[in-house]
Amino acid sequence: MNSFKLTLLVFLFTGFNCFAQSEAAVVKAVIDQMFDGMRKGDSALVHKVFIDEVKMETIVTSANGEGQLRTSSLSSFLQAVGTPHDEVWDERLLDYQITIEGAMAGISLDSL
């Protein structure tokens, strides 16, 4: 997963009930669940955090060193997560800010 650089995640969700937790804590729990699922190679755990109509985008470096935007489907991402692989996909977000507006939450990644 060396070429996989997650640059932006947008999670759309509805129906979360935030009685005991702040909205940001709920969003963080969703993000943590996705990365836990990736580390475990558990595509079912990862799938639970996404809506069906999601657009997956990553930035990859081309052969000539330029950054390119690559778009793929959720199903191909889930297949990659669930396919056995030797390395552990241990992505870590070190510096990010969660913003929420209505039923939409976004993550700004400042340190990538």
Backbone bond lengths (Angstrom), bond angles and torsions (degrees), N, CA, C in turn:
res aa  C-N    CA-C-N  psi(-1)  N-CA   C-N-CA  omega(-1)  CA-C   N-CA-C  phi
1 M - - - 1.437 - - 1.522 110.44 -
2 N 1.325 116.98 21.79 1.453 120.59 -178.34 1.517 112.23 -60.38
3 S 1.325 118.11 -37.94 1.460 119.92 -178.04 1.517 112.49 -82.69
4 F 1.313 117.01 -6.78 1.460 120.56 -178.20 1.522 109.30 -84.12
5 K 1.291 116.83 112.48 1.459 121.80 178.45 1.513 107.36 -123.02
6 L 1.273 116.44 110.49 1.447 120.97 -178.95 1.515 108.43 -81.53
7 T 1.324 117.00 115.10 1.453 119.59 -174.84 1.508 113.65 -105.30
8 L 1.301 117.69 -28.27 1.452 118.64 -179.12 1.506 109.64 -154.31
9 L 1.291 115.85 130.47 1.455 121.21 175.45 1.510 107.31 -121.10
10 V 1.293 115.81 133.65 1.451 119.47 173.30 1.514 106.83 -124.79
11 F 1.282 115.97 121.14 1.450 121.56 -179.44 1.520 108.19 -108.05
12 L 1.311 116.31 121.15 1.451 121.65 174.58 1.513 107.44 -102.66
13 F 1.288 116.01 127.41 1.446 117.72 179.98 1.523 109.76 -146.77
14 T 1.315 114.37 151.74 1.459 120.91 175.60 1.515 108.25 -135.37
15 G 1.284 116.33 158.20 1.448 120.88 173.58 1.508 115.60 80.93
16 F 1.321 119.59 7.95 1.454 120.00 176.23 1.522 108.78 -74.06
17 N 1.289 116.22 132.59 1.452 121.42 179.08 1.518 108.11 -102.81
18 C 1.304 117.63 119.03 1.463 122.58 -171.87 1.524 111.53 -107.15
19 F 1.316 118.35 52.31 1.458 119.16 -178.03 1.526 111.36 -64.56
20 A 1.317 117.65 -52.46 1.463 120.39 -172.65 1.517 112.97 -98.72
21 Q 1.319 118.29 -12.55 1.450 120.73 -175.26 1.514 109.88 -122.81
22 S 1.317 115.69 152.98 1.452 119.47 173.03 1.525 108.85 -71.84
23 E 1.318 116.52 161.44 1.469 119.98 178.42 1.521 110.69 -59.70
24 A 1.325 117.80 -40.42 1.468 120.39 179.90 1.524 111.01 -63.11
25 A 1.317 118.14 -36.48 1.469 121.35 178.51 1.525 110.68 -66.23
26 V 1.326 116.93 -37.10 1.463 120.95 177.35 1.525 109.81 -65.13
27 V 1.330 117.13 -44.43 1.467 121.17 178.65 1.522 109.87 -62.75
28 K 1.333 117.45 -43.54 1.467 120.95 178.78 1.525 110.42 -60.43
29 A 1.325 117.32 -39.40 1.461 120.58 178.58 1.525 111.43 -63.20
30 V 1.333 116.97 -37.07 1.463 121.56 176.96 1.528 109.87 -65.08
31 I 1.324 116.43 -45.50 1.470 121.19 178.81 1.527 109.78 -61.34
32 D 1.331 116.66 -46.85 1.467 120.71 179.43 1.525 111.20 -59.95
33 Q 1.341 117.14 -39.70 1.461 120.68 179.07 1.525 110.62 -62.56
34 M 1.333 116.92 -41.48 1.460 119.30 179.64 1.531 110.66 -62.24
35 F 1.336 117.22 -47.68 1.460 119.72 -178.59 1.534 111.68 -69.07
36 D 1.333 117.99 -34.41 1.467 120.12 174.63 1.524 110.24 -61.97
37 G 1.330 116.36 -43.60 1.465 120.46 177.81 1.520 112.05 -62.24
38 M 1.331 116.88 -39.61 1.467 120.08 177.55 1.520 110.59 -63.73
39 R 1.347 117.73 -44.25 1.467 120.99 179.40 1.528 111.20 -61.48
40 K 1.332 116.40 -38.20 1.468 121.34 -178.17 1.527 112.73 -82.98
41 G 1.339 117.53 -11.51 1.466 120.19 -175.29 1.517 111.13 70.72
42 D 1.330 116.96 29.08 1.465 123.51 -175.49 1.528 109.85 -103.08
43 S 1.325 116.39 93.87 1.464 120.38 -177.04 1.528 112.10 -67.11
44 A 1.333 118.60 -29.40 1.468 121.03 178.25 1.530 110.62 -66.26
45 L 1.316 117.20 -40.36 1.463 121.66 177.65 1.524 110.51 -64.97
46 V 1.322 116.69 -42.44 1.464 121.22 177.89 1.522 110.34 -65.53
47 H 1.322 117.74 -43.19 1.468 122.05 -176.53 1.529 112.17 -58.81
48 K 1.330 117.33 -32.37 1.461 121.64 -177.51 1.527 113.38 -61.81
49 V 1.320 118.55 -21.65 1.472 119.97 -176.05 1.526 113.04 -91.98
50 F 1.317 118.18 -4.75 1.458 121.61 -176.33 1.523 111.88 -111.33
51 I 1.324 115.17 149.10 1.448 120.27 165.92 1.525 106.77 -81.39
52 D 1.331 117.72 165.14 1.464 120.34 -175.36 1.530 113.06 -69.31
53 E 1.314 118.09 -34.06 1.462 121.22 -176.82 1.530 109.74 -97.12
54 V 1.311 116.69 73.72 1.457 121.01 -178.92 1.522 109.23 -114.78
55 K 1.302 116.14 146.68 1.459 122.25 178.35 1.531 107.46 -109.68
56 M 1.304 116.57 117.58 1.463 121.90 -178.63 1.529 108.01 -94.67
57 E 1.320 116.09 124.87 1.459 120.33 179.40 1.520 109.81 -130.02
58 T 1.329 115.17 137.16 1.461 121.67 176.82 1.517 108.40 -134.33
59 I 1.305 115.01 157.22 1.464 121.30 173.40 1.525 107.07 -104.13
60 V 1.319 116.62 126.06 1.464 122.03 176.87 1.522 108.21 -122.34
61 T 1.300 115.77 157.09 1.457 120.96 177.96 1.519 108.85 -97.72
62 S 1.325 115.65 125.43 1.464 120.66 -179.67 1.525 110.11 -74.98
63 A 1.335 116.18 173.43 1.463 121.72 179.53 1.523 111.84 -59.23
64 N 1.346 117.19 -30.28 1.467 119.59 -179.93 1.526 112.65 -91.45
65 G 1.352 117.08 10.30 1.459 120.94 174.10 1.519 115.83 87.60
66 E 1.317 117.68 4.35 1.463 120.58 179.92 1.524 110.21 -90.55
67 G 1.332 115.32 145.31 1.452 120.42 175.61 1.518 110.12 -75.89
68 Q 1.313 116.22 136.00 1.455 121.48 178.57 1.524 109.35 -129.76
69 L 1.326 115.69 140.93 1.453 121.73 176.55 1.522 108.76 -84.89
70 R 1.320 116.43 126.22 1.461 121.05 178.75 1.529 108.12 -117.96
71 T 1.323 116.53 127.00 1.461 122.69 179.72 1.528 108.94 -107.88
72 S 1.330 115.43 135.52 1.464 119.47 178.41 1.531 108.69 -141.58
73 S 1.309 115.70 178.00 1.464 120.88 -177.39 1.523 110.40 -95.60
74 L 1.315 114.68 159.92 1.462 120.22 174.99 1.521 110.17 -62.14
75 S 1.315 117.71 -40.60 1.470 120.10 -177.69 1.528 111.84 -61.86
76 S 1.329 117.46 -38.21 1.471 118.69 178.67 1.531 110.89 -69.79
77 F 1.336 117.31 -35.17 1.461 120.83 176.33 1.528 110.34 -65.08
78 L 1.332 116.62 -46.54 1.459 120.26 179.74 1.521 111.65 -63.26
79 Q 1.325 116.95 -37.87 1.462 120.60 177.22 1.530 109.97 -63.48
80 A 1.338 116.84 -42.45 1.468 120.42 179.03 1.527 110.98 -64.04
81 V 1.327 117.13 -42.00 1.470 120.44 178.92 1.523 110.46 -62.56
82 G 1.324 117.22 -44.14 1.456 121.66 -174.74 1.511 115.56 -81.45
83 T 1.335 117.73 -13.41 1.463 120.68 178.69 1.524 108.82 -77.38
84 P 1.332 117.94 127.79 1.471 119.46 -179.21 1.531 111.69 -54.86
85 H 1.324 115.09 134.15 1.461 121.68 177.62 1.527 108.34 -143.47
86 D 1.324 115.86 151.08 1.464 121.33 -174.53 1.523 112.75 -68.99
87 E 1.324 116.58 -39.89 1.464 118.45 -176.70 1.526 111.37 -87.80
88 V 1.317 115.02 151.61 1.457 121.35 176.09 1.525 107.64 -86.11
89 W 1.322 116.86 129.22 1.461 121.37 178.72 1.521 108.01 -83.75
90 D 1.290 115.85 88.02 1.457 122.27 -174.31 1.523 110.38 -107.52
91 E 1.319 115.47 75.96 1.466 121.48 177.22 1.523 108.50 -81.45
92 R 1.320 116.68 137.83 1.460 121.68 178.79 1.521 109.58 -129.38
93 L 1.319 116.39 132.60 1.464 121.66 172.67 1.518 106.59 -96.13
94 L 1.314 117.01 116.72 1.459 120.91 -175.42 1.516 113.05 -95.10
95 D 1.318 117.32 -29.10 1.458 120.66 -175.46 1.518 108.31 -146.86
96 Y 1.316 117.09 104.33 1.452 119.90 -178.82 1.524 110.11 -148.30
97 Q 1.317 114.47 162.14 1.451 121.31 178.87 1.523 108.30 -129.88
98 I 1.313 116.50 130.72 1.457 122.40 178.48 1.522 108.24 -94.50
99 T 1.327 115.89 128.82 1.462 120.80 174.75 1.522 108.12 -121.83
100 I 1.321 115.55 143.08 1.462 120.99 -176.03 1.517 108.55 -131.81
101 E 1.324 114.45 133.20 1.462 120.78 173.11 1.517 107.61 -139.12
102 G 1.303 116.25 108.78 1.458 120.19 -177.72 1.517 110.37 63.01
103 A 1.325 116.52 -127.18 1.464 122.14 -178.65 1.517 112.57 -92.52
104 M 1.326 118.26 11.89 1.457 121.20 -179.20 1.526 109.80 -116.46
105 A 1.324 114.19 135.29 1.465 120.65 176.31 1.513 108.26 -124.60
106 G 1.307 116.28 142.21 1.456 120.91 178.49 1.508 110.33 -132.89
107 I 1.306 115.91 158.95 1.444 121.84 179.16 1.517 107.76 -122.25
108 S 1.312 115.51 127.41 1.463 120.53 172.90 1.514 106.84 -98.25
109 L 1.323 115.63 122.19 1.455 120.91 179.25 1.523 108.18 -100.51
110 D 1.301 116.76 107.98 1.447 121.23 -175.03 1.520 114.32 -88.57
111 S 1.324 117.81 -25.35 1.459 119.03 -168.91 1.514 114.56 -103.26
112 L 1.311 120.30 5.17 1.465 119.59 -178.61 1.458 109.43 -83.05
